Amino acid sequence: MEIRTDRVGRLTPVLPERRRDPEVRRKFSSPAMRTFLSIAGAWGLTVDEQRGLLGWPAPSTFFKYKSGQIGTLSYDTLMRISLILGIYKALHILFPEASLADAWLKLPNSNPMFAGKPAMSFLLENGMDGLYQLRRLLDARCGGEY
C-alpha cells in the first residue's frame, strides 16, 4: 500500500482496518522511531525512560533501534510513539518556550492525576494507559476545556 497525498499534498490517513497491516507498519516504523528518538533527546530521557515509554523492549532490541536497525515495529509500539508525538506537540502548543515544553514531563506537577510527581513518573508507572490519559489531558487543555 502506498502512502498517498490528496490533491493539495496532504497525507491521506491510514484507515483503521489497515493500521495493523504489516506492510503499513513497516513503512511507518523507521520514521516513527527516528521521531521518537528525536523527542527523547529533546526531553533528555534516560535509556530506561525511553525503553519504558516504548513498552520495555529488550535492551538489545532498543539499541538496534538506536543504531537504525528498526525493522517492523509492533502495532503497540507504533501506538505508543503516536501518543508521545501528540504529547510533544501539545506541550509545545501549551508552552511556546521550547525549553519549558521539553522540561515539563520531568517537573513536579500539582495536578491530582500526578500526585505531586513528574508526569514522566506517571507515564512509566501506568504504561499505555498513562500515555492515553496524559494525551487526553493535554489535548483538553489545548482546546481550553481545563
ZIPE-V132943 format. One record per backbone hydrogen bond with DSSP energy under -1.0 kcal/mol. NH is the residue of the N-H (numbers start at 1). CO is the residue of the C=O. E is the energy in kcal/mol with one decimal. If there is no record, write none. Layout:
BEGIN
nh->[NH,NH]
co->[CO,CO]
e->[E,E]
END
This chain:
BEGIN
nh->[6,9,12,18,21,25,26,27,28,29,32,33,34,35,36,37,38,39,40,41,42,43,45,50,51,52,53,54,55,56,62,63,64,65,66,67,68,69,70,78,79,80,81,82,83,84,85,86,87,88,89,90,91,92,93,94,95,101,102,103,104,106,107,114,116,117,120,122,123,124,125,126,127,130,131,132,133,134,135,136,137,138,139,140,141,142,143,144,145]
co->[10,6,4,15,18,21,22,23,24,25,28,29,30,31,32,33,34,35,36,37,38,39,40,46,47,48,49,50,52,51,58,59,60,61,62,63,65,64,68,74,75,76,77,78,79,80,81,82,83,84,85,86,87,88,89,90,91,97,98,99,100,103,104,111,109,114,105,118,119,120,121,122,123,126,127,128,129,130,131,132,133,134,135,136,137,138,139,141,140]
e->[-2.5,-1.8,-2.6,-2.2,-1.3,-2.7,-2.5,-1.9,-1.6,-1.6,-2.4,-2.6,-2.5,-2.2,-2.6,-2.7,-1.9,-2.5,-3.0,-1.8,-2.1,-2.5,-2.5,-2.5,-2.9,-2.6,-2.3,-1.7,-1.2,-3.4,-2.7,-2.6,-1.4,-2.2,-2.3,-1.4,-1.6,-2.5,-1.4,-2.3,-2.4,-2.3,-2.4,-2.3,-2.4,-2.4,-2.6,-2.1,-2.3,-2.8,-2.5,-2.5,-2.5,-1.8,-1.3,-2.7,-2.5,-2.3,-2.5,-1.3,-1.9,-1.9,-1.6,-2.2,-1.0,-2.1,-2.9,-1.4,-2.5,-2.5,-2.3,-1.9,-1.4,-1.2,-2.0,-2.4,-2.7,-2.7,-2.4,-2.5,-2.4,-2.7,-2.6,-2.3,-2.1,-2.4,-1.7,-1.0,-2.7]
END
